[in-house]
């Protein structure tokens, strides 16, 4: 496995509050219990997890930006970036909605 793949596993394990070894063992056992899953199923789940982690990082960044705007406004300062931050929050919410709907549509179709 290359460094990028290891980092992906490390982030996934940390998100699940597990060690990398524990995460890998759990994933391997899960796969072994369900040998009927296709490579496409597994790839689809990997893509879904990748998108969820990306959304989580993005929402965290937006939360920081929103906190900075709130701090500035609460202190009586101007926050010229407020509209841009709020627009980014709205776009992120739409992205989450679209992702969720797409995933739900896939589950009901399958």
Backbone atoms as SQL, in Angstrom:
CREATE TABLE atoms (id INTEGER PRIMARY KEY, chain TEXT, resi INTEGER, resn TEXT, atom TEXT, x REAL, y REAL, z REAL);
INSERT INTO atoms VALUES
  (1, 'A', 1, 'UNK', 'N', 0.858, -1.165, 0.000),
  (2, 'A', 1, 'UNK', 'CA', 0.000, 0.000, 0.000),
  (3, 'A', 1, 'UNK', 'C', 0.904, 1.227, 0.000),
  (4, 'A', 2, 'UNK', 'N', 0.470, 2.246, -0.714),
  (5, 'A', 2, 'UNK', 'CA', 1.274, 3.471, -0.763),
  (6, 'A', 2, 'UNK', 'C', 0.892, 4.393, 0.398),
  (7, 'A', 3, 'UNK', 'N', 1.630, 5.503, 0.521),
  (8, 'A', 3, 'UNK', 'CA', 1.401, 6.425, 1.635),
  (9, 'A', 3, 'UNK', 'C', -0.010, 7.001, 1.637),
  (10, 'A', 4, 'UNK', 'N', -0.532, 7.349, 0.445),
  (11, 'A', 4, 'UNK', 'CA', -1.877, 7.923, 0.365),
  (12, 'A', 4, 'UNK', 'C', -2.923, 6.917, 0.829),
  (13, 'A', 5, 'UNK', 'N', -2.752, 5.656, 0.444),
  (14, 'A', 5, 'UNK', 'CA', -3.697, 4.628, 0.873),
  (15, 'A', 5, 'UNK', 'C', -3.622, 4.413, 2.384),
  (16, 'A', 6, 'UNK', 'N', -2.405, 4.415, 2.921),
  (17, 'A', 6, 'UNK', 'CA', -2.266, 4.258, 4.367),
  (18, 'A', 6, 'UNK', 'C', -2.916, 5.425, 5.102),
  (19, 'A', 7, 'UNK', 'N', -2.717, 6.635, 4.602),
  (20, 'A', 7, 'UNK', 'CA', -3.309, 7.808, 5.243),
  (21, 'A', 7, 'UNK', 'C', -4.831, 7.723, 5.208),
  (22, 'A', 8, 'UNK', 'N', -5.379, 7.236, 4.102),
  (23, 'A', 8, 'UNK', 'CA', -6.832, 7.056, 4.002),
  (24, 'A', 8, 'UNK', 'C', -7.318, 6.078, 5.072),
  (25, 'A', 9, 'UNK', 'N', -6.604, 4.965, 5.218),
  (26, 'A', 9, 'UNK', 'CA', -6.964, 3.994, 6.255),
  (27, 'A', 9, 'UNK', 'C', -6.811, 4.582, 7.652),
  (28, 'A', 10, 'UNK', 'N', -5.732, 5.325, 7.869),
  (29, 'A', 10, 'UNK', 'CA', -5.506, 5.921, 9.185),
  (30, 'A', 10, 'UNK', 'C', -6.623, 6.896, 9.540),
  (31, 'A', 11, 'UNK', 'N', -7.042, 7.716, 8.571),
  (32, 'A', 11, 'UNK', 'CA', -8.140, 8.657, 8.834),
  (33, 'A', 11, 'UNK', 'C', -9.447, 7.911, 9.103),
  (34, 'A', 12, 'UNK', 'N', -9.705, 6.868, 8.310),
  (35, 'A', 12, 'UNK', 'CA', -10.928, 6.088, 8.513),
  (36, 'A', 12, 'UNK', 'C', -10.919, 5.434, 9.891),
  (37, 'A', 13, 'UNK', 'N', -9.786, 4.859, 10.268),
  (38, 'A', 13, 'UNK', 'CA', -9.677, 4.219, 11.578),
  (39, 'A', 13, 'UNK', 'C', -9.877, 5.240, 12.689),
  (40, 'A', 14, 'UNK', 'N', -9.254, 6.403, 12.559),
  (41, 'A', 14, 'UNK', 'CA', -9.389, 7.445, 13.581),
  (42, 'A', 14, 'UNK', 'C', -10.834, 7.903, 13.697),
  (43, 'A', 15, 'UNK', 'N', -11.514, 8.046, 12.574),
  (44, 'A', 15, 'UNK', 'CA', -12.915, 8.451, 12.579),
  (45, 'A', 15, 'UNK', 'C', -13.775, 7.437, 13.334),
  (46, 'A', 16, 'UNK', 'N', -13.399, 6.165, 13.226),
  (47, 'A', 16, 'UNK', 'CA', -14.134, 5.095, 13.916),
  (48, 'A', 16, 'UNK', 'C', -13.602, 4.846, 15.321),
  (49, 'A', 17, 'UNK', 'N', -12.622, 5.680, 15.738),
  (50, 'A', 17, 'UNK', 'CA', -12.000, 5.528, 17.054),
  (51, 'A', 17, 'UNK', 'C', -11.383, 4.131, 17.211),
  (52, 'A', 18, 'UNK', 'N', -10.668, 3.712, 16.153),
  (53, 'A', 18, 'UNK', 'CA', -10.027, 2.400, 16.144),
  (54, 'A', 18, 'UNK', 'C', -8.577, 2.555, 15.713),
  (55, 'A', 19, 'UNK', 'N', -7.777, 1.555, 16.045),
  (56, 'A', 19, 'UNK', 'CA', -6.419, 1.511, 15.511),
  (57, 'A', 19, 'UNK', 'C', -6.512, 1.077, 14.048),
  (58, 'A', 20, 'UNK', 'N', -5.447, 1.330, 13.296),
  (59, 'A', 20, 'UNK', 'CA', -5.436, 0.893, 11.901),
  (60, 'A', 20, 'UNK', 'C', -5.558, -0.627, 11.834),
  (61, 'A', 21, 'UNK', 'N', -4.821, -1.322, 12.695),
  (62, 'A', 21, 'UNK', 'CA', -4.889, -2.786, 12.703),
  (63, 'A', 21, 'UNK', 'C', -6.303, -3.272, 13.023),
  (64, 'A', 22, 'UNK', 'N', -6.940, -2.666, 14.013),
  (65, 'A', 22, 'UNK', 'CA', -8.307, -3.040, 14.361),
  (66, 'A', 22, 'UNK', 'C', -9.289, -2.759, 13.241),
  (67, 'A', 23, 'UNK', 'N', -9.104, -1.599, 12.590),
  (68, 'A', 23, 'UNK', 'CA', -9.970, -1.235, 11.479),
  (69, 'A', 23, 'UNK', 'C', -9.820, -2.248, 10.341),
  (70, 'A', 24, 'UNK', 'N', -8.566, -2.592, 10.017),
  (71, 'A', 24, 'UNK', 'CA', -8.324, -3.562, 8.941),
  (72, 'A', 24, 'UNK', 'C', -8.888, -4.932, 9.289),
  (73, 'A', 25, 'UNK', 'N', -8.716, -5.354, 10.539),
  (74, 'A', 25, 'UNK', 'CA', -9.251, -6.651, 10.956),
  (75, 'A', 25, 'UNK', 'C', -10.769, -6.670, 10.842),
  (76, 'A', 26, 'UNK', 'N', -11.401, -5.600, 11.297),
  (77, 'A', 26, 'UNK', 'CA', -12.871, -5.540, 11.225),
  (78, 'A', 26, 'UNK', 'C', -13.346, -5.547, 9.771),
  (79, 'A', 27, 'UNK', 'N', -12.681, -4.776, 8.912),
  (80, 'A', 27, 'UNK', 'CA', -13.051, -4.730, 7.499),
  (81, 'A', 27, 'UNK', 'C', -12.847, -6.091, 6.837),
  (82, 'A', 28, 'UNK', 'N', -11.733, -6.748, 7.150),
  (83, 'A', 28, 'UNK', 'CA', -11.460, -8.061, 6.561),
  (84, 'A', 28, 'UNK', 'C', -12.491, -9.090, 7.009),
  (85, 'A', 29, 'UNK', 'N', -12.830, -9.087, 8.291),
  (86, 'A', 29, 'UNK', 'CA', -13.835, -10.027, 8.787),
  (87, 'A', 29, 'UNK', 'C', -15.199, -9.757, 8.170),
  (88, 'A', 30, 'UNK', 'N', -15.522, -8.503, 8.019),
  (89, 'A', 30, 'UNK', 'CA', -16.794, -8.137, 7.386),
  (90, 'A', 30, 'UNK', 'C', -16.843, -8.654, 5.954),
  (91, 'A', 31, 'UNK', 'N', -15.750, -8.475, 5.221),
  (92, 'A', 31, 'UNK', 'CA', -15.695, -8.962, 3.838),
  (93, 'A', 31, 'UNK', 'C', -15.763, -10.485, 3.791),
  (94, 'A', 32, 'UNK', 'N', -15.090, -11.152, 4.723),
  (95, 'A', 32, 'UNK', 'CA', -15.080, -12.614, 4.739),
  (96, 'A', 32, 'UNK', 'C', -16.460, -13.187, 5.052),
  (97, 'A', 33, 'UNK', 'N', -17.239, -12.461, 5.830),
  (98, 'A', 33, 'UNK', 'CA', -18.586, -12.933, 6.179),
  (99, 'A', 33, 'UNK', 'C', -19.581, -12.757, 5.039),
  (100, 'A', 34, 'UNK', 'N', -19.251, -11.920, 4.060),
  (101, 'A', 34, 'UNK', 'CA', -20.175, -11.615, 2.963),
  (102, 'A', 34, 'UNK', 'C', -19.445, -11.737, 1.636),
  (103, 'A', 35, 'UNK', 'N', -19.088, -12.967, 1.264),
  (104, 'A', 35, 'UNK', 'CA', -18.319, -13.197, 0.047),
  (105, 'A', 35, 'UNK', 'C', -19.134, -12.969, -1.221),
  (106, 'A', 36, 'UNK', 'N', -20.442, -12.789, -1.087),
  (107, 'A', 36, 'UNK', 'CA', -21.294, -12.554, -2.244),
  (108, 'A', 36, 'UNK', 'C', -21.229, -11.126, -2.766),
  (109, 'A', 37, 'UNK', 'N', -20.592, -10.249, -2.009),
  (110, 'A', 37, 'UNK', 'CA', -20.486, -8.857, -2.455),
  (111, 'A', 37, 'UNK', 'C', -19.572, -8.788, -3.665),
  (112, 'A', 38, 'UNK', 'N', -19.953, -7.957, -4.579),
  (113, 'A', 38, 'UNK', 'CA', -19.144, -7.791, -5.782),
  (114, 'A', 38, 'UNK', 'C', -18.116, -6.690, -5.586),
  (115, 'A', 39, 'UNK', 'N', -17.141, -6.681, -6.466),
  (116, 'A', 39, 'UNK', 'CA', -16.137, -5.612, -6.433),
  (117, 'A', 39, 'UNK', 'C', -16.804, -4.259, -6.626),
  (118, 'A', 40, 'UNK', 'N', -17.866, -4.214, -7.418),
  (119, 'A', 40, 'UNK', 'CA', -18.580, -2.950, -7.648),
  (120, 'A', 40, 'UNK', 'C', -19.232, -2.463, -6.347),
  (121, 'A', 41, 'UNK', 'N', -19.778, -3.388, -5.552),
  (122, 'A', 41, 'UNK', 'CA', -20.361, -3.007, -4.261),
  (123, 'A', 41, 'UNK', 'C', -19.302, -2.394, -3.369),
  (124, 'A', 42, 'UNK', 'N', -18.157, -3.060, -3.296),
  (125, 'A', 42, 'UNK', 'CA', -17.075, -2.587, -2.439),
  (126, 'A', 42, 'UNK', 'C', -16.552, -1.243, -2.925),
  (127, 'A', 43, 'UNK', 'N', -16.379, -1.101, -4.244),
  (128, 'A', 43, 'UNK', 'CA', -15.902, 0.170, -4.804),
  (129, 'A', 43, 'UNK', 'C', -16.904, 1.281, -4.528),
  (130, 'A', 44, 'UNK', 'N', -18.194, 0.979, -4.621),
  (131, 'A', 44, 'UNK', 'CA', -19.223, 1.977, -4.344),
  (132, 'A', 44, 'UNK', 'C', -19.175, 2.443, -2.899),
  (133, 'A', 45, 'UNK', 'N', -18.947, 1.505, -1.990),
  (134, 'A', 45, 'UNK', 'CA', -18.834, 1.882, -0.579),
  (135, 'A', 45, 'UNK', 'C', -17.588, 2.735, -0.350),
  (136, 'A', 46, 'UNK', 'N', -16.494, 2.392, -1.020),
  (137, 'A', 46, 'UNK', 'CA', -15.259, 3.165, -0.870),
  (138, 'A', 46, 'UNK', 'C', -15.477, 4.584, -1.363),
  (139, 'A', 47, 'UNK', 'N', -16.146, 4.734, -2.493),
  (140, 'A', 47, 'UNK', 'CA', -16.443, 6.068, -3.013),
  (141, 'A', 47, 'UNK', 'C', -17.339, 6.843, -2.053),
  (142, 'A', 48, 'UNK', 'N', -18.314, 6.151, -1.479),
  (143, 'A', 48, 'UNK', 'CA', -19.214, 6.802, -0.540),
  (144, 'A', 48, 'UNK', 'C', -18.437, 7.279, 0.689),
  (145, 'A', 49, 'UNK', 'N', -17.575, 6.432, 1.232),
  (146, 'A', 49, 'UNK', 'CA', -16.783, 6.829, 2.397),
  (147, 'A', 49, 'UNK', 'C', -15.847, 7.973, 2.064),
  (148, 'A', 50, 'UNK', 'N', -15.243, 7.928, 0.899),
  (149, 'A', 50, 'UNK', 'CA', -14.353, 9.020, 0.484),
  (150, 'A', 50, 'UNK', 'C', -15.124, 10.342, 0.441),
  (151, 'A', 51, 'UNK', 'N', -16.309, 10.312, -0.129),
  (152, 'A', 51, 'UNK', 'CA', -17.125, 11.528, -0.211),
  (153, 'A', 51, 'UNK', 'C', -17.552, 11.993, 1.180),
  (154, 'A', 52, 'UNK', 'N', -17.928, 11.064, 2.046),
  (155, 'A', 52, 'UNK', 'CA', -18.321, 11.447, 3.409),
  (156, 'A', 52, 'UNK', 'C', -17.170, 12.099, 4.159),
  (157, 'A', 53, 'UNK', 'N', -15.967, 11.545, 4.031),
  (158, 'A', 53, 'UNK', 'CA', -14.810, 12.148, 4.697),
  (159, 'A', 53, 'UNK', 'C', -14.507, 13.522, 4.121),
  (160, 'A', 54, 'UNK', 'N', -14.645, 13.661, 2.799),
  (161, 'A', 54, 'UNK', 'CA', -14.418, 14.968, 2.175),
  (162, 'A', 54, 'UNK', 'C', -15.459, 15.980, 2.658),
  (163, 'A', 55, 'UNK', 'N', -16.709, 15.557, 2.746),
  (164, 'A', 55, 'UNK', 'CA', -17.767, 16.437, 3.254),
  (165, 'A', 55, 'UNK', 'C', -17.493, 16.837, 4.694),
  (166, 'A', 56, 'UNK', 'N', -17.045, 15.893, 5.488),
  (167, 'A', 56, 'UNK', 'CA', -16.765, 16.182, 6.896),
  (168, 'A', 56, 'UNK', 'C', -15.656, 17.227, 7.021),
  (169, 'A', 57, 'UNK', 'N', -14.581, 17.058, 6.248),
  (170, 'A', 57, 'UNK', 'CA', -13.493, 18.040, 6.279),
  (171, 'A', 57, 'UNK', 'C', -13.987, 19.408, 5.830),
  (172, 'A', 58, 'UNK', 'N', -14.763, 19.425, 4.746),
  (173, 'A', 58, 'UNK', 'CA', -15.267, 20.688, 4.203),
  (174, 'A', 58, 'UNK', 'C', -16.180, 21.392, 5.200),
  (175, 'A', 59, 'UNK', 'N', -17.067, 20.641, 5.823),
  (176, 'A', 59, 'UNK', 'CA', -17.974, 21.237, 6.809),
  (177, 'A', 59, 'UNK', 'C', -17.201, 21.763, 8.014),
  (178, 'A', 60, 'UNK', 'N', -16.148, 21.083, 8.411),
  (179, 'A', 60, 'UNK', 'CA', -15.313, 21.576, 9.498),
  (180, 'A', 60, 'UNK', 'C', -14.657, 22.904, 9.152),
  (181, 'A', 61, 'UNK', 'N', -14.170, 23.011, 7.925),
  (182, 'A', 61, 'UNK', 'CA', -13.563, 24.264, 7.478),
  (183, 'A', 61, 'UNK', 'C', -14.605, 25.391, 7.449),
  (184, 'A', 62, 'UNK', 'N', -15.781, 25.066, 6.943),
  (185, 'A', 62, 'UNK', 'CA', -16.846, 26.070, 6.902),
  (186, 'A', 62, 'UNK', 'C', -17.257, 26.494, 8.311),
  (187, 'A', 63, 'UNK', 'N', -17.296, 25.538, 9.221),
  (188, 'A', 63, 'UNK', 'CA', -17.625, 25.869, 10.603),
  (189, 'A', 63, 'UNK', 'C', -16.619, 26.844, 11.199),
  (190, 'A', 64, 'UNK', 'N', -15.346, 26.632, 10.909),
  (191, 'A', 64, 'UNK', 'CA', -14.312, 27.564, 11.381),
  (192, 'A', 64, 'UNK', 'C', -14.530, 28.951, 10.788),
  (193, 'A', 65, 'UNK', 'N', -14.808, 29.005, 9.490),
  (194, 'A', 65, 'UNK', 'CA', -15.049, 30.297, 8.837),
  (195, 'A', 65, 'UNK', 'C', -16.270, 30.995, 9.432),
  (196, 'A', 66, 'UNK', 'N', -17.316, 30.235, 9.665),
  (197, 'A', 66, 'UNK', 'CA', -18.540, 30.797, 10.225),
  (198, 'A', 66, 'UNK', 'C', -18.296, 31.320, 11.647),
  (199, 'A', 67, 'UNK', 'N', -17.500, 30.587, 12.421),
  (200, 'A', 67, 'UNK', 'CA', -17.157, 31.058, 13.772),
  (201, 'A', 67, 'UNK', 'C', -16.372, 32.363, 13.718),
  (202, 'A', 68, 'UNK', 'N', -15.488, 32.506, 12.748),
  (203, 'A', 68, 'UNK', 'CA', -14.721, 33.745, 12.604),
  (204, 'A', 68, 'UNK', 'C', -15.634, 34.916, 12.266),
  (205, 'A', 69, 'UNK', 'N', -16.599, 34.671, 11.388),
  (206, 'A', 69, 'UNK', 'CA', -17.562, 35.717, 11.033),
  (207, 'A', 69, 'UNK', 'C', -18.374, 36.109, 12.262),
  (208, 'A', 70, 'UNK', 'N', -18.871, 35.127, 12.995),
  (209, 'A', 70, 'UNK', 'CA', -19.668, 35.408, 14.193),
  (210, 'A', 70, 'UNK', 'C', -18.851, 36.178, 15.226),
  (211, 'A', 71, 'UNK', 'N', -17.598, 35.794, 15.413),
  (212, 'A', 71, 'UNK', 'CA', -16.734, 36.491, 16.369),
  (213, 'A', 71, 'UNK', 'C', -16.549, 37.957, 15.966),
  (214, 'A', 72, 'UNK', 'N', -16.306, 38.173, 14.675),
  (215, 'A', 72, 'UNK', 'CA', -16.123, 39.545, 14.189),
  (216, 'A', 72, 'UNK', 'C', -17.390, 40.360, 14.394),
  (217, 'A', 73, 'UNK', 'N', -18.529, 39.817, 14.024),
  (218, 'A', 73, 'UNK', 'CA', -19.795, 40.552, 14.161),
  (219, 'A', 73, 'UNK', 'C', -20.133, 40.807, 15.626),
  (220, 'A', 74, 'UNK', 'N', -19.886, 39.815, 16.480),
  (221, 'A', 74, 'UNK', 'CA', -20.180, 39.991, 17.911),
  (222, 'A', 74, 'UNK', 'C', -19.282, 41.028, 18.565),
  (223, 'A', 75, 'UNK', 'N', -18.105, 41.254, 17.991),
  (224, 'A', 75, 'UNK', 'CA', -17.204, 42.253, 18.566),
  (225, 'A', 75, 'UNK', 'C', -17.434, 43.635, 17.958),
  (226, 'A', 76, 'UNK', 'N', -18.413, 43.745, 17.066),
  (227, 'A', 76, 'UNK', 'CA', -18.727, 45.017, 16.435),
  (228, 'A', 76, 'UNK', 'C', -17.916, 45.311, 15.188),
  (229, 'A', 77, 'UNK', 'N', -17.084, 44.379, 14.774),
  (230, 'A', 77, 'UNK', 'CA', -16.262, 44.570, 13.571),
  (231, 'A', 77, 'UNK', 'C', -17.074, 44.224, 12.327),
  (232, 'A', 78, 'UNK', 'N', -16.582, 44.662, 11.208),
  (233, 'A', 78, 'UNK', 'CA', -17.187, 44.287, 9.929),
  (234, 'A', 78, 'UNK', 'C', -16.756, 42.869, 9.579),
  (235, 'A', 79, 'UNK', 'N', -17.602, 42.195, 8.836),
  (236, 'A', 79, 'UNK', 'CA', -17.293, 40.851, 8.345),
  (237, 'A', 79, 'UNK', 'C', -17.667, 40.801, 6.871),
  (238, 'A', 80, 'UNK', 'N', -16.823, 41.396, 6.016),
  (239, 'A', 80, 'UNK', 'CA', -17.153, 41.459, 4.596),
  (240, 'A', 80, 'UNK', 'C', -17.268, 40.082, 3.944),
  (241, 'A', 81, 'UNK', 'N', -16.672, 39.077, 4.571),
  (242, 'A', 81, 'UNK', 'CA', -16.717, 37.726, 4.000),
  (243, 'A', 81, 'UNK', 'C', -17.974, 36.967, 4.421),
  (244, 'A', 82, 'UNK', 'N', -18.853, 37.581, 5.197),
  (245, 'A', 82, 'UNK', 'CA', -20.031, 36.888, 5.735),
  (246, 'A', 82, 'UNK', 'C', -20.909, 36.307, 4.631),
  (247, 'A', 83, 'UNK', 'N', -21.187, 37.082, 3.596),
  (248, 'A', 83, 'UNK', 'CA', -22.045, 36.571, 2.516),
  (249, 'A', 83, 'UNK', 'C', -21.408, 35.382, 1.819),
  (250, 'A', 84, 'UNK', 'N', -20.116, 35.461, 1.577),
  (251, 'A', 84, 'UNK', 'CA', -19.419, 34.360, 0.906),
  (252, 'A', 84, 'UNK', 'C', -19.428, 33.096, 1.762),
  (253, 'A', 85, 'UNK', 'N', -19.236, 33.263, 3.067),
  (254, 'A', 85, 'UNK', 'CA', -19.245, 32.108, 3.969),
  (255, 'A', 85, 'UNK', 'C', -20.639, 31.492, 4.012),
  (256, 'A', 86, 'UNK', 'N', -21.669, 32.319, 4.121),
  (257, 'A', 86, 'UNK', 'CA', -23.042, 31.793, 4.153),
  (258, 'A', 86, 'UNK', 'C', -23.404, 31.103, 2.838),
  (259, 'A', 87, 'UNK', 'N', -22.949, 31.643, 1.725),
  (260, 'A', 87, 'UNK', 'CA', -23.195, 31.007, 0.430),
  (261, 'A', 87, 'UNK', 'C', -22.485, 29.653, 0.368),
  (262, 'A', 88, 'UNK', 'N', -21.276, 29.582, 0.905),
  (263, 'A', 88, 'UNK', 'CA', -20.539, 28.318, 0.926),
  (264, 'A', 88, 'UNK', 'C', -21.248, 27.290, 1.808),
  (265, 'A', 89, 'UNK', 'N', -21.810, 27.740, 2.930),
  (266, 'A', 89, 'UNK', 'CA', -22.568, 26.843, 3.804),
  (267, 'A', 89, 'UNK', 'C', -23.791, 26.305, 3.059),
  (268, 'A', 90, 'UNK', 'N', -24.484, 27.174, 2.331),
  (269, 'A', 90, 'UNK', 'CA', -25.653, 26.725, 1.560),
  (270, 'A', 90, 'UNK', 'C', -25.256, 25.720, 0.482),
  (271, 'A', 91, 'UNK', 'N', -24.136, 25.970, -0.208),
  (272, 'A', 91, 'UNK', 'CA', -23.668, 25.020, -1.230),
  (273, 'A', 91, 'UNK', 'C', -23.314, 23.677, -0.600),
  (274, 'A', 92, 'UNK', 'N', -22.682, 23.727, 0.559),
  (275, 'A', 92, 'UNK', 'CA', -22.321, 22.486, 1.250),
  (276, 'A', 92, 'UNK', 'C', -23.564, 21.714, 1.672),
  (277, 'A', 93, 'UNK', 'N', -24.564, 22.423, 2.162),
  (278, 'A', 93, 'UNK', 'CA', -25.815, 21.763, 2.556),
  (279, 'A', 93, 'UNK', 'C', -26.467, 21.098, 1.347),
  (280, 'A', 94, 'UNK', 'N', -26.437, 21.769, 0.209),
  (281, 'A', 94, 'UNK', 'CA', -26.994, 21.174, -1.018),
  (282, 'A', 94, 'UNK', 'C', -26.190, 19.948, -1.437),
  (283, 'A', 95, 'UNK', 'N', -24.862, 20.021, -1.253),
  (284, 'A', 95, 'UNK', 'CA', -24.001, 18.883, -1.593),
  (285, 'A', 95, 'UNK', 'C', -24.339, 17.691, -0.708),
  (286, 'A', 96, 'UNK', 'N', -24.538, 17.936, 0.577),
  (287, 'A', 96, 'UNK', 'CA', -24.917, 16.861, 1.496),
  (288, 'A', 96, 'UNK', 'C', -26.272, 16.287, 1.098),
  (289, 'A', 97, 'UNK', 'N', -27.231, 17.154, 0.792),
  (290, 'A', 97, 'UNK', 'CA', -28.558, 16.689, 0.367),
  (291, 'A', 97, 'UNK', 'C', -28.471, 15.846, -0.905),
  (292, 'A', 98, 'UNK', 'N', -27.716, 16.323, -1.889),
  (293, 'A', 98, 'UNK', 'CA', -27.592, 15.596, -3.152),
  (294, 'A', 98, 'UNK', 'C', -26.917, 14.247, -2.942),
  (295, 'A', 99, 'UNK', 'N', -25.863, 14.231, -2.139),
  (296, 'A', 99, 'UNK', 'CA', -25.173, 12.975, -1.848),
  (297, 'A', 99, 'UNK', 'C', -26.105, 11.992, -1.154),
  (298, 'A', 100, 'UNK', 'N', -26.828, 12.486, -0.155),
  (299, 'A', 100, 'UNK', 'CA', -27.740, 11.625, 0.600),
  (300, 'A', 100, 'UNK', 'C', -28.830, 11.073, -0.308),
  (301, 'A', 101, 'UNK', 'N', -29.407, 11.923, -1.135),
  (302, 'A', 101, 'UNK', 'CA', -30.468, 11.474, -2.028),
  (303, 'A', 101, 'UNK', 'C', -29.943, 10.452, -3.031),
  (304, 'A', 102, 'UNK', 'N', -28.761, 10.704, -3.583),
  (305, 'A', 102, 'UNK', 'CA', -28.154, 9.769, -4.531),
  (306, 'A', 102, 'UNK', 'C', -27.929, 8.412, -3.868),
  (307, 'A', 103, 'UNK', 'N', -27.411, 8.431, -2.649),
  (308, 'A', 103, 'UNK', 'CA', -27.162, 7.181, -1.933),
  (309, 'A', 103, 'UNK', 'C', -28.465, 6.449, -1.625),
  (310, 'A', 104, 'UNK', 'N', -29.476, 7.181, -1.210),
  (311, 'A', 104, 'UNK', 'CA', -30.771, 6.565, -0.934),
  (312, 'A', 104, 'UNK', 'C', -31.400, 5.984, -2.199),
  (313, 'A', 105, 'UNK', 'N', -31.275, 6.720, -3.312),
  (314, 'A', 105, 'UNK', 'CA', -31.799, 6.230, -4.588),
  (315, 'A', 105, 'UNK', 'C', -31.101, 4.934, -5.003),
  (316, 'A', 106, 'UNK', 'N', -29.790, 4.871, -4.808),
  (317, 'A', 106, 'UNK', 'CA', -29.025, 3.677, -5.156),
  (318, 'A', 106, 'UNK', 'C', -29.457, 2.487, -4.300),
  (319, 'A', 107, 'UNK', 'N', -29.708, 2.750, -3.015),
  (320, 'A', 107, 'UNK', 'CA', -30.094, 1.653, -2.107),
  (321, 'A', 107, 'UNK', 'C', -31.471, 1.107, -2.449),
  (322, 'A', 108, 'UNK', 'N', -32.400, 1.994, -2.813),
  (323, 'A', 108, 'UNK', 'CA', -33.740, 1.531, -3.129),
  (324, 'A', 108, 'UNK', 'C', -33.783, 0.868, -4.505),
  (325, 'A', 109, 'UNK', 'N', -32.883, 1.255, -5.405),
  (326, 'A', 109, 'UNK', 'CA', -32.834, 0.635, -6.731),
  (327, 'A', 109, 'UNK', 'C', -32.197, -0.743, -6.671),
  (328, 'A', 110, 'UNK', 'N', -31.286, -0.934, -5.695),
  (329, 'A', 110, 'UNK', 'CA', -30.537, -2.200, -5.587),
  (330, 'A', 110, 'UNK', 'C', -31.245, -3.173, -4.777);
